[in-house]
C-alpha cells in the first residue's frame, strides 16, 4: 500500500512536473510540497491545511481527490 508521499510523488512524476512547476500551479510553497512527499509532518502546517493542499495537488495532477484524501487520513 502506497503512502501519501509516494502517491503524490508518483503522480507528479507521471505528469513530468518538477516541484517548482507544481508550486507554480498550486501556489503551495515548494518546501511544503517536498515535506508532504517526504512525509515530514513536523515541517507541515495543521492537518486541515495539509488536507487542503492534498485536494489542490490532486486537482492539478488529475488524480482522484477522494483517494488522495483517504490516503492522507490513513497515514
Secondary structure, DSSP 8 states (H G I E B T S, - for coil): ---HHHHHHHHHHHTT--HHHHHHHH---HHHHHHHHTT-GGGS--HHHHHHHHHHHHHHHT--HHHHHHHHHH-
